[in-house]
Amino acid sequence: MKIVIAGAGAVGSHLAKMLSRENQDITLLDSDQTKLDIIDSHYNLMTYNGSTSSFESLQDVGVKDADLYIAVTPYETRNITSCAIAKRLGAKKTVARIDNSEFLKPANVEVLKSIGVDVMIYPENLAANKLAISLDHNWARYWGEFHDGKLMMIGVKLHGNSPLLNCKLRDLPVKTHDFHIAAIKRNNETIIPNGNDEILNDDIVYFITTPPHIEEVMKISGKTKKIIKKVMIMGGSRIAVRFAELYHDKFKIKILDTDLPLCEKMAIGLPDCEIVNADGRDIEVLRENTIYQYDAFLALTESSETNILACMSAKDFGVPKTIADVENLQFLGLAENLNIGTTINKKLLASSKIFNLLLDADETSSRFLSLADAEVAEILVKPGAKITKTDVKNLNLPFGMTLAALVRGEEVYLVDGNTHILPGDNVVVFSLMGTIQKIEKWFN
């Protein structure tokens, strides 16, 4: 596929890095040569210095032959204009990053489609929905659904009350294997485990399971689900406002912010929420606002460091669920190792959403998720493939990979040592970053 990405900001750069491993024809377009130089020296793609709304620049990057044109500059109107031009010049499908929920109304979507914008990505909307999912499944650090919810991936941080601790995977205390432990995050390392690996205290364990066995995963992780009713938010950011707009009828929401004009604006726009002009970084302010009575604390300011520290303070007050917006990608690993609960990053959410659009458009592409320093792929098994020769336990698979589940027709199955992979199966594979090309040889 030929893909043109307009905008080398955080979203565009991260997306370019993800796609550069996919053996696609990628061009990254931006007017800032400094940003392009950083990408150009490390990744397998073309860069072009030019305006994202220039006819000449779009023609020079070959947009007329583009299968996918993605405009993700920080400027909404520029992205829409860029997509309109690209569509007229011949791009098959266009994607624009937006910052306004008004554009998502069905009538407005049709207007934008008529001028050449096929798909809109609203990062704050994605983040707000992710927050709601995290609150609904508050016992888990990560929650992902695949194949219309037939297959679940759940990440859980294990503590002293889980029977899985200090237990080798081959000796798991279960009678039936209704889940598959696909990866273990320990400090800054991701482990693709085998039967000899042991689960330790504070490991984040990633389970693959099916909906009927979610309760079993929760119990064996030593977790219980809490009902979230009262939510305190620090920071009146666009994510906070969008979350309040979407979920004010589901949760009782209080927002703290130091900006008085912003608080007055939120008070008018969010009449069902309590708005407080105060500094949520101040321990006394949190105490005065009875933080200890809240079920969840969301730190959604523009500062990653502030959000991380605020969640640590909320944990000290005994708040059951805390979530930090960590926009600085360098801090994500650090944040996961601290006791701050769940992290979100709207740039990664936007990149992943666009990545899924690519997969929808290109059936030959197999990867559907990146996780820390590991990757998750869904790979189609070709006739005569090496993976079909014998049961999984006899395959002698390469180090750093595990087969977690497979889709056969309309059915989803977890993989164990006695599973025999068949041609036509779609197999969910966990592997260490950068090893997927070696693994794909087993399936071809």
MARDO-407754 format. One record per residue: x negated, y, z negated of N, C-alpha, C in turn. Coordinates in steps of 0.2 Angstrom, whole numbers, padded with zeros to 4 digits, always signed. Layout:
residues N
XYZXYZXYZ...
//
This chain:
residues 444
-0004-0006+0000+0000+0000+0000-0004+0006+0000-0002+0011+0003-0005+0018+0003-0001+0022-0002-0005+0025-0007-0002+0029-0012-0006+0035-0013-0002+0041-0013-0005+0047-0014-0002+0050-0021-0007+0052-0025-0005+0054-0032-0007+0062-0032-0002+0066-0033-0003+0073-0033-0003+0076-0040-0009+0078-0042-0010+0080-0049-0015+0076-0053-0021+0078-0055-0026+0074-0059-0026+0076-0066-0020+0078-0069-0020+0079-0076-0020+0072-0080-0017+0072-0086-0017+0066-0090-0013+0061-0087-0007+0062-0084-0003+0057-0082-0006+0054-0075-0008+0059-0071-0011+0057-0064-0017+0053-0064-0022+0055-0069-0028+0052-0070-0027+0045-0073-0023+0045-0078-0022+0038-0081-0019+0033-0075-0014+0036-0072-0011+0031-0067-0016+0029-0061-0020+0034-0059-0025+0033-0054-0030+0027-0057-0032+0028-0063-0037+0023-0066-0033+0016-0066-0027+0015-0068-0023+0009-0068-0023+0006-0061-0021+0010-0056-0020+0008-0049-0027+0006-0045-0032+0009-0048-0039+0008-0044-0041+0001-0045-0038-0003-0050-0040-0010-0051-0035-0014-0047-0030-0011-0043-0025-0015-0039-0027-0016-0032-0033-0014-0030-0035-0015-0023-0030-0011-0018-0027-0006-0020-0023-0002-0016-0027+0004-0013-0024+0007-0008-0027+0013-0004-0024+0019-0008-0028+0022-0012-0026+0027-0017-0030+0034-0015-0026+0039-0015-0029+0046-0014-0026+0050-0020-0031+0053-0024-0029+0058-0029-0030+0065-0027-0025+0069-0027-0025+0076-0024-0025+0081-0030-0029+0086-0030-0029+0091-0035-0033+0097-0033-0031+0103-0035-0035+0109-0033-0041+0110-0038-0041+0106-0043-0047+0107-0048-0052+0102-0046-0058+0104-0043-0063+0099-0041-0066+0096-0047-0067+0099-0053-0070+0096-0059-0066+0090-0061-0060+0090-0061-0056+0084-0063-0057+0079-0058-0057+0080-0052-0058+0075-0047-0065+0072-0048-0070+0076-0049-0077+0073-0050-0077+0068-0055-0074+0069-0061-0074+0064-0066-0071+0057-0064-0065+0058-0060-0062+0052-0058-0066+0048-0052-0069+0052-0048-0072+0050-0042-0079+0046-0043-0082+0048-0049-0088+0044-0051-0087+0038-0054-0081+0036-0056-0080+0030-0060-0075+0025-0057-0071+0027-0052-0066+0023-0050-0065+0022-0043-0062+0017-0040-0062+0015-0033-0056+0018-0030-0057+0024-0028-0051+0028-0025-0054+0034-0021-0050+0037-0017-0052+0043-0014-0049+0049-0017-0053+0055-0017-0051+0061-0020-0051+0066-0015-0046+0071-0016-0046+0077-0011-0044+0083-0014-0048+0088-0013-0047+0095-0016-0043+0099-0012-0037+0100-0015-0032+0104-0011-0026+0106-0015-0021+0109-0012-0015+0111-0016-0010+0106-0015-0006+0104-0020-0001+0099-0019+0005+0101-0016+0006+0108-0014+0011+0110-0011+0009+0113-0004+0003+0111-0002+0001+0114+0005+0002+0109+0010+0005+0111+0016+0007+0106+0021+0000+0103+0024-0005+0108+0025-0011+0106+0027-0015+0100+0023-0014+0101+0016-0018+0097+0012-0014+0090+0012-0007+0090+0012-0004+0084+0012-0005+0080+0019-0005+0084+0024-0007+0081+0031-0014+0078+0031-0019+0081+0028-0026+0079+0027-0026+0072+0023-0022+0071+0018-0023+0065+0014-0018+0060+0017-0015+0061+0023-0012+0056+0026-0005+0054+0023-0001+0059+0021+0005+0058+0018+0010+0055+0022+0009+0056+0029+0014+0053+0034+0014+0045+0033+0009+0042+0031+0008+0035+0031+0009+0032+0024+0011+0037+0019+0011+0035+0012+0017+0030+0010+0016+0025+0007+0021+0021+0005+0024+0024-0001+0020+0027-0005+0022+0030-0012+0019+0037-0013+0023+0042-0014+0020+0049-0015+0022+0051-0022+0017+0052-0027+0019+0053-0034+0016+0060-0036+0021+0065-0038+0019+0071-0040+0019+0072-0047+0014+0072-0050+0014+0073-0058+0009+0078-0061+0010+0084-0057+0006+0090-0060+0010+0092-0066+0008+0097-0070+0011+0099-0076+0017+0104-0074+0018+0105-0068+0023+0110-0066+0029+0107-0062+0035+0107-0065+0041+0104-0063+0042+0106-0055+0043+0112-0055+0045+0115-0048+0040+0113-0043+0034+0113-0044+0028+0112-0040+0029+0104-0038+0031+0100-0042+0031+0093-0041+0037+0092-0036+0043+0095-0037+0049+0094-0033+0047+0097-0026+0044+0103-0026+0042+0106-0019+0038+0101-0015+0033+0098-0019+0028+0094-0016+0031+0087-0013+0036+0085-0017+0039+0079-0015+0044+0080-0009+0047+0086-0009+0051+0088-0003+0047+0088+0004+0041+0091+0003+0037+0092+0009+0034+0085+0011+0032+0081+0006+0029+0074+0008+0034+0070+0011+0041+0071+0009+0046+0066+0012+0047+0069+0019+0047+0075+0020+0048+0077+0027+0042+0076+0032+0036+0075+0029+0030+0073+0033+0030+0066+0034+0034+0062+0031+0034+0055+0032+0033+0050+0026+0032+0052+0020+0031+0048+0014+0038+0044+0014+0037+0037+0012+0042+0033+0012+0046+0033+0005+0043+0034+0000+0046+0035-0007+0042+0040-0011+0046+0045-0014+0043+0050-0018+0045+0050-0025+0040+0052-0030+0042+0052-0037+0039+0059-0040+0044+0062-0043+0042+0068-0046+0043+0068-0054+0037+0071-0057+0038+0072-0064+0042+0078-0066+0047+0078-0070+0051+0084-0072+0051+0085-0079+0053+0091-0082+0053+0093-0089+0060+0095-0091+0065+0094-0087+0072+0096-0088+0077+0091-0088+0080+0090-0093+0086+0084-0093+0091+0086-0088+0092+0092-0086+0098+0094-0082+0097+0091-0075+0091+0089-0073+0090+0086-0067+0092+0079-0067+0093+0076-0072+0095+0069-0073+0103+0068-0072+0106+0073-0072+0114+0073-0071+0115+0070-0064+0120+0065-0064+0121+0061-0057+0122+0066-0051+0126+0071-0052+0127+0076-0046+0120+0079-0044+0116+0081-0049+0110+0084-0048+0105+0080-0045+0105+0073-0047+0101+0068-0044+0102+0068-0036+0108+0068-0035+0110+0067-0027+0107+0073-0023+0108+0079-0027+0105+0085-0023+0098+0085-0022+0094+0082-0027+0087+0082-0026+0085+0076-0021+0089+0071-0021+0087+0066-0016+0088+0068-0009+0093+0073-0008+0095+0076-0002+0089+0080+0001+0085+0083-0004+0079+0087-0002+0073+0083-0002+0073+0076-0004+0067+0072-0003+0064+0070-0010+0067+0070-0015+0065+0068-0022+0068+0061-0023+0065+0056-0022+0069+0049-0023+0069+0047-0030+0064+0048-0034+0064+0046-0041+0061+0052-0046+0064+0053-0052+0062+0058-0056+0059+0054-0063+0054+0056-0065+0051+0054-0071+0051+0060-0076+0054+0059-0082+0055+0064-0087+0051+0061-0093+0045+0062-0095+0041+0059-0100+0044+0060-0107+0047+0066-0108+0050+0067-0115+0056+0062-0116+0060+0061-0111+0066+0056-0111+0063+0049-0112+0058+0047-0109+0055+0041-0110+0053+0040-0117+0050+0045-0120+0047+0045-0127+0053+0045-0132+0058+0049-0130+0064+0049-0135+0067+0042-0135+0068+0039-0130+0071+0032-0129+0066+0027-0133+0060+0028-0132+0055+0023-0135+0055+0024-0143+0056+0030-0145+0057+0031-0153+0063+0028-0155+0069+0028-0151+0075+0025-0154+0074+0017-0154+0071+0014-0149+0069+0007-0149+0065+0005-0155+0060+0009-0156+0056+0008-0162+0059+0008-0169+0064+0013-0169+0068+0013-0175+0073+0007-0176+0076+0005-0170+0080-0001-0170+0077-0007-0172+0071-0008-0170+0067-0014-0171+0061-0012-0176+0062-0009-0182+0058-0006-0186+0053-0010-0189+0053-0017-0189+0049-0021-0192+0043-0023-0187+0043-0021-0181+0038-0022-0176+0034-0016-0174+0028-0017-0173+0024-0011-0170+0025-0010-0162+0026-0016-0159+0027-0015-0152+0033-0019-0150+0037-0017-0145+0043-0021-0143+0044-0020-0135+0044-0025-0132+0044-0025-0124+0049-0030-0122+0053-0029-0117+0058-0034-0114+0056-0034-0107+0056-0041-0104+0055-0042-0097+0060-0047-0095+0061-0047-0088+0066-0051-0085+0073-0050-0088+0075-0043-0088+0082-0041-0091+0083-0044-0098+0078-0044-0102+0078-0046-0109+0078-0053-0110+0077-0057-0105+0076-0064-0106+0070-0066-0110+0065-0062-0109+0058-0063-0112+0056-0057-0116+0054-0058-0122+0052-0053-0127+0044-0053-0128+0041-0047-0129+0034-0047-0131+0035-0042-0138+0033-0045-0143+0033-0041-0150+0027-0041-0153+0024-0035-0155+0018-0034-0159+0020-0033-0166+0017-0037-0170+0018-0036-0178+0011-0036-0181+0011-0031-0186+0005-0031-0190+0006-0035-0196+0002-0040-0198+0003-0045-0203+0000-0043-0209+0003-0044-0215+0001-0042-0221+0001-0049-0226+0000-0048-0232-0001-0053-0237+0005-0058-0238+0011-0056-0235+0017-0060-0236+0019-0065-0230+0015-0065-0226+0016-0069-0220+0013-0076-0220+0016-0082-0219+0013-0088-0220+0008-0090-0214+0008-0085-0209+0003-0086-0203-0004-0084-0205-0005-0080-0211-0011-0078-0213-0016-0083-0215-0022-0083-0213-0028-0087-0214-0026-0094-0212-0022-0094-0206-0020-0101-0203-0023-0101-0196-0026-0107-0194-0028-0108-0187-0022-0109-0183-0022-0107-0177-0016-0107-0172-0014-0115-0171-0019-0119-0171-0017-0126-0170-0013-0129-0176-0014-0125-0182-0011-0128-0188-0005-0123-0191-0002-0120-0186+0004-0116-0188+0009-0119-0192+0012-0116-0197+0017-0119-0201+0024-0119-0198+0025-0122-0192+0031-0122-0189+0032-0129-0186+0039-0131-0186+0041-0138-0183+0041-0137-0176+0044-0132-0173+0045-0131-0166+0041-0124-0164+0038-0124-0158+0035-0119-0156+0040-0114-0151+0044-0110-0155+0048-0106-0151+0046-0099-0150+0039-0098-0151+0036-0092-0149+0029-0094-0147+0025-0090-0144+0018-0091-0141+0014-0085-0144+0009-0086-0147+0005-0080-0149+0000-0079-0144+0001-0074-0140-0003-0072-0134-0009-0068-0135-0009-0064-0140-0015-0060-0141-0015-0057-0149-0021-0056-0151-0022-0053-0158-0027-0047-0157-0024-0042-0160-0028-0036-0161-0031-0035-0168-0038-0035-0168-0041-0035-0174-0046-0029-0174-0045-0024-0178-0049-0018-0178-0049-0015-0171-0055-0015-0167-0055-0012-0161-0055-0017-0155-0054-0024-0157-0055-0029-0152-0049-0033-0151-0047-0034-0145-0042-0039-0143-0044-0046-0142-0041-0051-0145-0043-0058-0145-0038-0061-0141-0040-0065-0136-0035-0070-0132-0036-0076-0136-0032-0079-0140-0033-0084-0145-0033-0091-0142-0036-0096-0145-0035-0103-0144-0034-0106-0150-0033-0113-0150-0031-0116-0156-0036-0115-0162-0042-0114-0161-0047-0113-0167-0047-0106-0170-0043-0101-0167-0043-0094-0169-0039-0094-0175-0041-0090-0180-0037-0089-0186-0034-0082-0187-0028-0081-0190-0025-0075-0191-0027-0072-0197-0029-0066-0198-0031-0063-0204-0027-0057-0206-0028-0055-0212-0024-0049-0215-0025-0043-0211-0020-0039-0209-0020-0033-0205-0021-0034-0198-0021-0040-0195-0021-0042-0188-0014-0039-0185-0015-0036-0179-0008-0035-0175-0008-0041-0170-0002-0045-0171-0001-0051-0168+0004-0050-0162+0003-0052-0156+0008-0051-0151+0011-0058-0149+0017-0058-0150+0021-0064-0149+0025-0064-0142+0025-0069-0139+0030-0070-0133+0035-0075-0136+0042-0073-0135+0047-0077-0137+0053-0075-0133+0059-0079-0134+0065-0077-0131+0070-0075-0136+0075-0071-0134+0080-0068-0139+0083-0073-0144+0084-0079-0143+0087-0083-0149+0082-0084-0155+0076-0083-0153+0070-0084-0158+0067-0078-0161+0070-0072-0160+0067-0066-0163+0068-0066-0171+0073-0069-0173+0073-0069-0181+0068-0073-0184+0066-0079-0180+0061-0083-0183+0054-0080-0183+0053-0076-0177+0047-0072-0177+0046-0067-0183+0052-0064-0184+0052-0059-0190+0051-0062-0196+0054-0068-0198+0053-0071-0204+0046-0074-0205+0043-0077-0200+0037-0080-0201+0031-0074-0201+0033-0068-0199+0028-0063-0199+0029-0059-0206+0034-0062-0210+0035-0059-0217+0038-0052-0217+0042-0051-0212+0045-0044-0211+0053-0045-0212+0056-0039-0214+0063-0039-0214+0065-0032-0210+0071-0033-0207+0073-0027-0204+0077-0022-0208+0075-0016-0208+0078-0011-0212+0083-0007-0208+0089-0004-0211+0094+0000-0208+0091+0007-0208+0090+0010-0202+0088+0017-0202+0094+0022-0201+0095+0026-0206+0100+0031-0205+0098+0038-0205+0093+0039-0210+0091+0046-0211+0084+0047-0208+0083+0052-0203+0076+0053-0200+0074+0060-0201+0068+0061-0203+0065+0067-0204+0059+0068-0198+0060+0073-0195+0055+0075-0189+0051+0081-0191+0044+0080-0190+0040+0086-0191+0038+0088-0184+0039+0094-0182+0038+0097-0176+0044+0097-0171+0045+0103-0169+0051+0104-0164+0049+0104-0157+0045+0099-0156+0042+0098-0149+0048+0096-0144+0046+0096-0138+0051+0094-0133+0054+0087-0134+0049+0082-0136+0051+0075-0138+0056+0075-0143+0054+0079-0149+0059+0080-0154+0066+0082-0152+0066+0087-0148+0072+0090-0146+0076+0085-0142+0073+0082-0137+0076+0077-0133+0079+0071-0137+0075+0069-0142+0077+0063-0146+0084+0066-0150+0083+0072-0153+0089+0074-0157+0095+0075-0152+0094+0077-0146+0100+0078-0141+0103+0071-0140+0099+0066-0139+0102+0059-0137+0104+0055-0143+0101+0056-0149+0103+0052-0154+0106+0055-0161+0108+0061-0160+0111+0065-0166+0117+0061-0169+0120+0058-0165+0126+0054-0168+0125+0048-0171+0119+0045-0170+0117+0039-0172+0113+0039-0179+0109+0045-0179+0105+0046-0185+0106+0053-0188+0106+0053-0195+0106+0060-0198+0099+0063-0198+0098+0068-0194+0091+0071-0192+0090+0078-0195+0084+0078-0198+0081+0085-0201+0075+0086-0197+0074+0092-0194+0068+0094-0191+0065+0100-0194+0058+0099-0196+0054+0104-0199+0049+0107-0194+0049+0114-0194+0044+0117-0189+0043+0124-0192+0036+0126-0191+0034+0133-0193+0036+0139-0189+0038+0138-0183+0040+0143-0178+0047+0145-0179+0048+0151-0182+0055+0153-0184+0060+0154-0178+0057+0158-0172+0062+0158-0166+0064+0151-0164+0059+0147-0164+0061+0140-0161+0066+0137-0166+0065+0137-0172+0070+0135-0177+0077+0138-0176+0077+0144-0174+0084+0147-0173+0087+0145-0167+0082+0143-0162+0085+0141-0155+0087+0134-0156+0084+0129-0160+0086+0123-0161+0092+0122-0165+0093+0127-0170+0099+0127-0174+0105+0128-0170+0105+0132-0164+0110+0133-0160+0111+0127-0155+0106+0125-0153+0106+0119-0148+0108+0112-0151+0106+0112-0157+0107+0105-0161+0111+0106-0167+0118+0108-0166+0122+0110-0172+0123+0104-0177+0122+0098-0175+0123+0092-0179+0117+0090-0183+0111+0094-0182+0105+0092-0185+0103+0098-0190+0100+0096-0196+0097+0101-0200+0090+0103-0198+0090+0110-0197+0084+0113-0195+0081+0117-0201+0074+0116-0202+0071+0119-0208+0065+0123-0206+0064+0129-0207+0058+0133-0205+0053+0132-0211+0049+0127-0210+0044+0125-0215+0038+0121-0212+0032+0121-0216+0027+0117-0213+0027+0110-0216+0028+0105-0211+0028+0098-0213+0022+0095-0216+0016+0099-0215+0010+0096-0217+0009+0097-0224+0013+0102-0227+0012+0103-0234+0016+0098-0239+0012+0095-0243+0015+0090-0247+0021+0092-0251+0020+0099-0254+0026+0101-0258+0032+0102-0254+0031+0104-0247+0037+0105-0243+0040+0099-0242+0036+0093-0241+0039+0087-0240+0043+0085-0246+0040+0086-0252+0044+0084-0258+0050+0088-0259+0050+0095-0258+0056+0099-0258+0061+0097-0253+0060+0094-0248+0064+0091-0243+0066+0084-0244+0065+0081-0250+0066+0075-0252+0064+0069-0247+0058+0070-0245+0056+0065-0240+0057+0058-0242+0056+0056-0248+0057+0050-0251+0063+0047-0250+0068+0051-0248+0075+0048-0247+0076+0046-0240+0071+0047-0236+0072+0046-0229+0070+0039-0227+0073+0036-0222+0072+0030-0219+0066+0030-0214+0065+0036-0211+0060+0036-0206+0057+0043-0205+0051+0043-0204+0047+0050-0203+0044+0050-0196+0046+0055-0192+0043+0055-0185+0038+0061-0185+0032+0061-0183+0027+0066-0183+0026+0068-0175+0029+0073-0173+0030+0074-0166+0027+0081-0164+0022+0084-0168+0019+0090-0166+0015+0089-0160+0012+0095-0157+0007+0094-0152+0000+0092-0153-0001+0091-0160-0008+0089-0162-0008+0082-0165-0012+0078-0161-0012+0071-0163-0015+0070-0170-0020+0074-0172-0023+0073-0178-0018+0075-0184-0014+0080-0183-0009+0082-0188-0004+0077-0188-0002+0074-0183+0003+0068-0183+0001+0062-0187-0005+0060-0186-0008+0055-0189-0009+0056-0197-0011+0061-0199-0012+0063-0206-0005+0064-0209+0000+0066-0206+0007+0067-0208+0010+0061-0210+0009+0056-0205+0012+0049-0206+0009+0046-0212+0002+0047-0213-0001+0044-0219+0002+0047-0225+0003+0053-0225+0007+0056-0231+0014+0053-0232+0017+0053-0227+0024+0050-0227+0024+0043-0230+0019+0039-0228+0018+0032-0231+0017+0032-0238+0013+0037-0240+0012+0038-0248+0018+0040-0252+0023+0043-0248+0029+0044-0251+0034+0038-0251+0032+0033-0248+0036+0027-0248+0041+0027-0242+0040+0031-0237+0045+0031-0231+0044+0024-0227+0049+0020-0226+0048+0013-0223+0046+0013-0216+0048+0018-0212+0046+0018-0205+0043+0025-0203+0037+0025-0200+0033+0031-0198+0031+0030-0191+0032+0035-0187+0030+0035-0180+0026+0042-0178+0020+0041-0175+0016+0047-0173+0015+0047-0166+0016+0053-0163+0015+0055-0156+0008+0056-0156+0004+0052-0153-0003+0053-0152-0005+0054-0144-0005+0060-0142-0006+0061-0135-0014+0061-0133-0018+0062-0138-0025+0061-0137-0027+0053-0136-0028+0051-0130-0029+0044-0129-0035+0041-0133-0040+0045-0134-0046+0043-0138-0044+0041-0145-0038+0044-0148-0036+0043-0155-0032+0037-0155-0029+0034-0150-0025+0029-0150-0027+0023-0154-0033+0020-0152-0036+0015-0156-0037+0016-0163-0040+0022-0165-0040+0024-0172-0034+0024-0176-0029+0026-0172-0022+0027-0176-0019+0020-0177-0020+0015-0172-0018+0008-0173-0021+0005-0179-0027+0007-0180-0030+0003-0186-0029+0006-0193-0026+0012-0193-0023+0016-0199-0016+0013-0201-0015+0015-0207-0008+0012-0209-0003+0018-0208-0002+0019-0202+0003+0025-0200+0009+0022-0196+0010+0016-0195+0016+0013-0192+0015+0013-0184+0020+0015-0181+0020+0015-0173+0017+0021-0170+0014+0021-0165+0012+0027-0161+0015+0027-0154+0016+0033-0151+0019+0033-0145+0015+0038-0141+0015+0038-0134+0011+0042-0130+0015+0043-0124+0017+0049-0123+0022+0050-0117+0018+0049-0110+0012+0051-0110+0008+0050-0104+0008+0043-0102+0006+0039-0107+0006+0031-0105+0013+0029-0103+0018+0031-0107+0025+0029-0105+0027+0031-0098+0025+0037-0096+0026+0040-0089+0022+0035-0084+0016+0034-0085+0012+0030-0081+0014+0023-0080+0016+0020-0086+0019+0013-0085+0026+0013-0081+0030+0018-0082+0036+0019-0078+0035+0019-0071+0030+0023-0069+0028+0024-0062+0025+0018-0059+0021+0014-0063+0018+0008-0062+0023+0003-0060+0028+0003-0064+0034-0002-0062+0037-0001-0056+0037+0006-0054+0040+0007-0047+0036+0005-0042+0029+0005-0043+0025+0002-0038+0026-0006-0037+0027-0009-0043+0028-0016-0043+0034-0018-0039+0039-0014-0040+0046-0015-0037+0045-0014-0029+0040-0010-0027+0039-0008-0020+0034-0013-0017+0030-0016-0021+0025-0021-0018+0025-0028-0021+0028-0033-0018+0029-0039-0021+0023-0043-0022+0017-0041-0019+0011-0044-0019+0007-0042-0025+0009-0037-0029+0006-0034-0035+0008-0038-0041+0004-0040-0045+0006-0045-0050+0006-0042-0057+0002-0037-0058+0001-0034-0065+0007-0030-0067+0010-0031-0073+0015-0027-0076+0014-0023-0082+0008-0024-0085+0007-0021-0092+0000-0021-0094-0003-0015-0096-0009-0015-0099-0008-0014-0107-0012-0018-0111-0011-0018-0118-0018-0017-0121-0020-0012-0124-0027-0011-0127-0032-0013-0122-0036-0017-0124-0041-0020-0119-0040-0026-0116-0033-0028-0115-0031-0034-0112-0026-0032-0107-0024-0037-0103-0019-0036-0098-0014-0041-0098-0008-0040-0096-0003-0045-0095-0001-0045-0088-0001-0051-0085+0001-0052-0078+0006-0057-0077+0010-0056-0072+0015-0061-0070+0013-0063-0063+0011-0069-0062+0008-0072-0056+0012-0077-0053+0013-0077-0046+0017-0082-0043+0012-0088-0041+0014-0094-0042+0010-0100-0041+0012-0102-0034+0006-0102-0030+0007-0105-0023+0006-0112-0023+0009-0115-0017+0009-0122-0016+0001-0125-0016+0000-0130-0019-0007-0133-0019-0012-0129-0024-0009-0125-0028-0014-0121-0033-0017-0125-0038-0023-0124-0040-0027-0127-0045-0023-0128-0051-0019-0123-0053-0015-0123-0059-0010-0128-0060-0008-0131-0054-0002-0136-0054-0005-0143-0054-0012-0144-0055-0014-0151-0054-0013-0155-0060-0012-0152-0066-0011-0157-0072-0008-0152-0078-0007-0156-0083-0004-0152-0089-0009-0146-0091-0006-0141-0094-0010-0135-0096-0016-0137-0101-0014-0142-0106-0020-0144-0110-0026-0147-0107-0025-0150-0101-0030-0153-0097-0034-0148-0092-0032-0142-0092-0034-0138-0086-0041-0135-0087-0043-0134-0093-0050-0131-0095-0050-0124-0092-0045-0120-0094-0044-0113-0091-0050-0109-0093-0051-0104-0090-0057-0099-0091-0056-0096-0098-0062-0094-0101-0062-0090-0107-0058-0084-0106-0054-0082-0112-0051-0075-0111-0045-0075-0108-0041-0081-0107-0034-0080-0104-0030-0085-0108-0024-0084-0108-0019-0089-0110-0012-0088-0106-0009-0094-0105-0003-0094-0102+0003-0094-0107+0007-0088-0107+0012-0087-0112+0019-0090-0111+0021-0089-0104+0028-0091-0103+0028-0092-0095+0034-0094-0093+0035-0095-0086+0042-0094-0084+0043-0092-0078+0050-0091-0075+0051-0096-0070+0056-0100-0070+0057-0105-0065+0064-0104-0063+0065-0102-0057+0072-0100-0055+0075-0095-0060+0081-0096-0063+0084-0091-0068+0082-0093-0075+0078-0098-0076+0076-0100-0083+0070-0097-0085+0069-0096-0092+0063-0094-0094+0060-0099-0099+0054-0101-0099+0051-0106-0104+0045-0103-0107+0044-0105-0113+0037-0104-0116+0032-0109-0114+0026-0108-0113+0021-0113-0111+0018-0116-0117+0017-0122-0117+0012-0126-0122+0008-0130-0119+0004-0134-0122-0001-0139-0119+0002-0144-0115+0008-0146-0116+0011-0151-0112+0015-0148-0106+0015-0142-0105+0019-0139-0099+0015-0140-0093+0019-0142-0088+0016-0143-0081+0018-0138-0076+0014-0134-0074+0015-0128-0070+0017-0131-0063+0022-0128-0060+0024-0130-0053+0024-0124-0048+0023-0126-0042+0023-0121-0036+0030-0117-0037+0029-0110-0036+0035-0106-0036+0037-0103-0043+0033-0106-0048+0034-0103-0055+0031-0096-0055+0034-0092-0059+0031-0085-0060+0028-0086-0068+0021-0086-0068+0018-0087-0075+0016-0080-0078+0018-0080-0084+0015-0074-0088+0009-0075-0091+0004-0072-0089-0003-0073-0091-0006-0067-0095-0009-0068-0101-0013-0063-0105-0020-0065-0103-0024-0059-0102-0031-0060-0101-0035-0054-0103-0041-0054-0105-0045-0049-0106-0046-0044-0100-0047-0038-0102-0047-0033-0096-0053-0034-0091-0051-0034-0085-0056-0035-0080-0057-0042-0078-0053-0047-0080-0054-0054-0078-0049-0057-0074-0044-0052-0072-0038-0055-0069-0039-0057-0062-0045-0055-0059-0046-0057-0052-0049-0064-0052-0053-0066-0057-0055-0073-0058-0049-0078-0059-0044-0075-0063-0039-0079-0065-0034-0081-0059-0033-0076-0055-0028-0076-0049-0030-0082-0045-0037-0084-0045-0039-0089-0040-0036-0096-0042-0034-0097-0049-0031-0103-0051-0024-0104-0048-0021-0098-0046-0014-0098-0044-0013-0098-0036-0018-0097-0032-0018-0097-0025-0020-0103-0022
//
